[in-house]
């Protein structure tokens, strides 16, 4: 899964990227109008406990890839042309993390000479809507021509056209495409376009050190999605510290969790992702799947052969395993270990042993 950091110039995206990737060596590439990316381990305290129990040869965390895009500017046509190139990259990501500036720094000139989070948010929102509108209009034009011809897929084109016309009307009225999607089938039909206002998203309000813990200039009620206020500069400083020194620094700043942990949580929530666990002497591992994923598809995350030959999923929830004294035999004796079929909706924290035959 890939989450792209997107925002106006000087919003602090690259500083946030450095914090989240804990000093990734190429952090800051976006300042030079390049794209940077890094794979980050998803924090999961359950893995440490299971590793202690099973003593495996290796422990593998789930991962998420963060993409640091160059800052967007819409000050003139030359900047707009560059913004189109950046937006094209954003279309490939699974979700967008909007970074909005709310800090003062004389050494980093503010976009349009303002520190105004609501205005920056509105401008970014408008520009992403316009980018989607252009893509929709071009596709509608092609479909209107194609449905006049007796092709084998003319009925499918008519369905797509009707859906896109509905999207066009929404975007023209400054509503995101996600607001008019009525079913998973419609979402799947549009997925290949990479519409920016269809993607899951979260908003990070990048505040100054003096505003840590204060009410943010943008809230979840205003943005309609998970909204996180943090100081990317302070978080980057924390990430650069020796792990042994981080806890004391975070305590001084009254921070319970790092920016990485908080951002990954809201990304998982936005994309509706969960993790199930597999255990054994060879490996303890977390696997990322969509929420409500049926057991047979979760098996495919491990290996296609396991999905193909799926018989049953032997399942116990991590909390039940913990309550049974971290002992699988005790969990079985307590009736907490179950055999589930193909359609069982896997829960976050399920420990699963797949039975299969190929």
C-alpha positions in Angstrom: 0.0 0.0 0.0 1.3 3.5 -0.9 0.4 6.7 0.7 1.4 9.9 -1.1 2.2 13.1 0.8 0.7 16.0 -1.2 0.5 19.7 -0.4 1.4 23.2 -1.4 5.0 24.4 -1.5 6.7 24.9 1.9 4.0 23.0 3.7 6.6 20.8 5.4 5.9 17.6 3.5 9.6 16.6 3.2 10.2 17.3 6.9 7.2 15.1 7.8 8.5 12.4 5.4 11.8 12.5 7.2 10.0 12.1 10.6 7.9 9.2 9.4 10.7 7.4 7.7 13.0 8.1 10.7 15.7 9.9 8.8 15.4 8.1 5.5 18.7 8.9 3.7 17.0 10.5 0.6 14.5 12.5 2.6 14.4 16.0 1.1 14.5 15.0 -2.5 11.2 16.6 -3.2 12.7 20.0 -2.4 14.7 19.5 -5.6 11.4 18.8 -7.5 12.0 15.0 -7.3 9.8 12.4 -5.8 11.1 10.4 -2.8 9.7 7.1 -1.4 10.5 4.8 1.4 9.0 1.6 2.9 8.1 1.9 6.6 7.4 -0.9 9.1 3.9 -0.8 10.6 4.3 -0.7 14.4 2.6 -3.7 16.0 3.3 -4.5 19.7 1.7 -7.9 19.2 4.6 -9.1 17.2 7.1 -8.5 20.0 4.9 -10.7 22.3 4.5 -13.4 19.8 8.2 -13.4 19.0 9.0 -13.9 22.7 6.6 -16.9 22.7 7.6 -18.6 19.5 11.3 -17.6 19.2 11.1 -17.7 15.4 14.0 -17.4 13.0 12.6 -14.1 11.9 9.9 -11.6 12.6 8.3 -9.6 9.8 6.2 -6.5 10.2 3.6 -5.3 7.7 4.8 -2.3 5.7 3.4 0.8 4.1 5.2 2.9 1.4 5.2 6.7 1.8 5.7 8.8 -1.3 7.0 12.4 -0.8 5.8 14.4 -3.8 7.2 17.9 -4.7 5.2 20.8 -3.5 2.4 22.1 -5.6 2.1 25.7 -6.8 -0.6 27.3 -8.8 0.8 30.9 -9.0 1.2 30.9 -12.8 1.0 28.7 -15.9 4.5 27.4 -15.6 3.8 26.2 -12.0 0.5 24.7 -13.1 2.3 22.6 -15.8 4.6 21.3 -13.2 1.7 20.6 -10.8 0.0 18.5 -13.5 3.1 16.3 -13.6 3.0 15.9 -9.8 -0.7 15.2 -9.8 -0.2 12.4 -12.4 2.2 10.7 -9.9 -0.3 11.2 -7.1 -2.9 9.3 -9.2 -0.9 6.1 -8.8 -1.0 6.1 -5.0 -3.5 4.2 -2.9 -4.3 7.2 -0.7 -3.4 10.8 -0.2 -2.1 12.5 2.9 -2.8 16.3 2.5 -0.2 18.3 4.4 -1.3 21.9 5.3 1.0 24.5 6.7 0.1 26.1 10.0 3.6 27.2 11.2 5.7 30.4 11.0 9.2 30.2 9.8 10.9 33.2 8.2 13.5 30.9 6.5 10.7 29.1 4.6 8.7 31.6 2.6 5.0 31.0 2.9 2.9 30.1 -0.1 1.1 33.3 -1.3 2.8 35.1 1.6 0.2 33.7 4.0 -0.1 31.3 6.9 -3.8 30.4 6.5 -4.6 26.7 6.8 -8.2 26.9 5.8 -7.3 29.0 2.7 -4.5 26.5 1.7 -6.8 23.6 2.3 -9.5 25.1 0.1 -7.1 25.9 -2.7 -5.6 22.4 -2.7 -9.1 21.0 -2.7 -10.2 23.1 -5.6 -7.2 22.3 -7.7 -7.6 18.5 -7.1 -11.3 18.8 -8.1 -10.3 20.7 -11.3 -7.7 18.0 -12.1 -10.3 15.3 -11.8 -12.8 17.4 -13.8 -10.4 17.6 -16.7 -9.9 13.9 -16.7 -13.6 13.2 -16.5 -14.5 15.6 -19.3 -11.9 14.0 -21.6 -13.2 10.5 -20.9 -16.9 11.5 -21.3 -16.0 13.0 -24.7 -14.5 9.7 -25.9 -17.4 7.6 -24.5 -20.0 9.8 -26.2 -18.3 9.1 -29.5 -17.8 5.4 -28.9 -21.5 4.6 -27.9 -22.6 5.7 -31.4 -20.8 2.7 -32.8 -22.1 -1.0 -32.7 -19.1 -2.3 -30.7 -19.3 -5.4 -28.4 -18.7 -3.2 -25.3 -21.3 -0.5 -26.1 -23.5 -1.4 -23.1 -20.6 -1.3 -20.7 -19.6 2.1 -22.2 -23.1 3.4 -21.6 -22.9 2.4 -17.9 -19.5 4.0 -17.5 -20.8 7.2 -19.3 -23.8 7.5 -16.9 -21.5 7.1 -13.9 -19.0 9.6 -15.2 -21.7 12.2 -15.9 -22.9 11.8 -12.3 -19.2 12.4 -11.2 -18.9 15.4 -13.5 -22.0 17.0 -12.0 -20.6 16.4 -8.4 -17.2 17.8 -9.2 -18.6 20.9 -10.9 -20.6 21.5 -7.7 -17.3 21.2 -5.7 -18.1 17.8 -4.3 -15.6 15.0 -4.4 -16.2 11.9 -6.6 -16.3 9.7 -3.5 -19.6 11.5 -2.5 -21.5 10.0 -5.4 -20.2 6.4 -5.5 -23.1 4.2 -4.6 -21.5 0.7 -4.5 -18.2 -1.2 -4.5 -18.8 -2.0 -8.2 -18.9 1.6 -9.1 -15.7 2.3 -7.2 -14.1 -0.6 -9.0 -15.2 0.7 -12.4 -13.5 4.1 -11.7 -10.4 2.8 -9.9 -8.2 2.7 -13.0 -8.6 6.5 -13.6 -6.8 7.3 -10.3 -9.3 10.1 -9.5 -7.8 12.2 -6.7 -11.1 12.9 -5.0 -12.1 9.3 -5.0 -9.0 8.1 -3.1 -9.0 7.6 0.7 -7.3 10.6 2.4 -6.1 12.1 5.6 -5.1 15.6 6.5 -2.0 16.6 8.5 -2.0 20.1 9.9 1.7 21.0 10.3 2.0 23.3 13.3 4.8 25.1 15.0 6.4 23.9 18.3 4.4 26.5 20.2 1.1 25.0 19.0 1.7 21.4 19.9 -1.3 20.2 21.9 -3.4 23.2 21.0 -6.7 23.0 19.0 -5.8 22.7 15.3 -6.8 25.3 12.6 -8.5 22.5 10.7 -10.6 19.7 12.3 -12.0 16.4 11.1 -15.5 18.0 11.0 -14.1 20.6 8.5 -12.1 18.2 6.3 -14.5 15.2 6.4 -11.6 12.8 7.1 -9.1 11.9 9.8 -7.1 15.1 10.6 -3.9 15.1 12.6 -2.1 18.1 14.0 1.6 17.7 14.6 4.9 19.6 14.3 6.9 17.9 11.5 10.0 19.8 12.6 9.9 18.5 16.1 8.9 15.0 15.0 11.9 14.9 12.6 14.2 15.9 15.5 12.7 13.1 17.6 13.1 10.6 14.8 16.8 11.6 14.4 17.5 10.8 18.1 19.0 7.7 19.4 16.0 5.3 20.2 17.1 5.4 23.9 16.7 9.1 24.1 13.4 9.4 22.2 11.1 8.5 25.1 12.4 11.3 27.4 12.1 13.9 24.6 8.6 12.8 23.8 7.6 13.0 27.4 9.0 16.5 27.6 6.9 17.4 24.6 3.8 15.6 26.0 3.7 13.3 23.0 2.4 9.8 23.6 3.2 8.4 20.2 5.5 9.3 17.3 4.4 11.0 14.1 5.1 7.7 12.3 2.8 5.7 14.6 0.0 8.3 14.5 0.2 8.7 10.7 0.2 5.0 10.0 -2.8 4.5 12.2 -4.9 7.1 10.3 -3.7 5.8 6.9 -4.8 2.3 7.9 -8.2 3.7 9.0 -8.6 5.7 5.8 -7.8 2.7 3.6 -9.8 0.3 5.8 -6.9 -2.0 6.4 -6.3 -4.5 9.2 -3.6 -7.0 10.0 -3.8 -10.7 10.8 -1.0 -12.7 12.2 0.8 -16.0 11.5 3.1 -17.7 14.0 5.6 -20.5 14.1 9.2 -21.4 14.6 10.3 -20.1 11.2 8.5 -16.8 11.2 6.1 -14.5 13.1 4.5 -12.2 10.7 1.8 -9.5 10.3 -0.2 -9.5 7.0 -2.1 -6.5 5.7 -5.6 -7.1 4.2 -8.8 -5.0 3.7 -11.3 -5.0 6.6 -13.9 -7.7 6.3 -11.7 -9.7 3.9 -12.9 -13.3 3.7 -10.6 -16.0 5.0 -10.0 -17.5 1.6 -8.7 -14.1 0.2 -6.6 -13.6 3.3 -5.0 -17.0 2.6 -4.1 -15.6 -0.8 -2.1 -12.8 0.9 0.2 -15.5 2.2 0.4 -17.6 -1.0 -1.8 -18.2 -4.0 -1.4 -22.0 -3.5 -2.9 -21.7 0.0 -5.9 -19.8 -1.4 -6.3 -22.3 -4.2 -6.3 -25.3 -1.9 -8.0 -23.6 1.1 -9.8 -26.0 3.5 -10.2 -24.2 6.8 -8.7 -21.4 8.8 -7.7 -22.4 12.3 -8.2 -19.1 14.1 -7.8 -17.5 17.6 -7.8 -13.8 18.3 -4.7 -12.4 19.8 -6.6 -11.1 22.8 -7.9 -14.6 23.6 -4.4 -16.1 23.1 -3.1 -13.5 25.6 -5.9 -14.3 28.1 -5.0 -18.0 27.8 -1.5 -17.2 29.1 0.1 -17.0 25.7 -0.5 -20.7 25.3 -2.1 -22.2 22.2 -3.0 -25.5 24.0 -4.7 -23.5 26.8 -6.6 -21.4 24.2 -7.9 -24.6 22.5 -8.9 -26.0 25.9 -10.9 -22.8 26.6 -12.7 -23.2 23.2 -11.1 -20.0 21.8 -9.5 -21.7 18.8 -12.0 -22.1 15.9 -12.1 -23.7 12.5 -13.6 -21.1 10.0 -14.6 -21.5 6.4 -13.9 -19.5 3.3 -16.4 -16.7 4.0 -15.2 -16.0 7.5 -14.5 -12.2 7.8 -11.0 -12.0 9.2 -10.6 -9.6 12.2 -7.7 -7.4 13.1 -5.5 -9.4 15.4 -6.6 -12.9 14.3 -3.8 -15.4 14.6 -4.5 -17.9 11.7 -3.1 -21.2 10.6 -4.4 -22.0 7.2 -5.2 -25.7 6.4 -5.0 -26.3 2.7 -4.3 -29.1 0.1 -3.0 -28.6 -3.4 
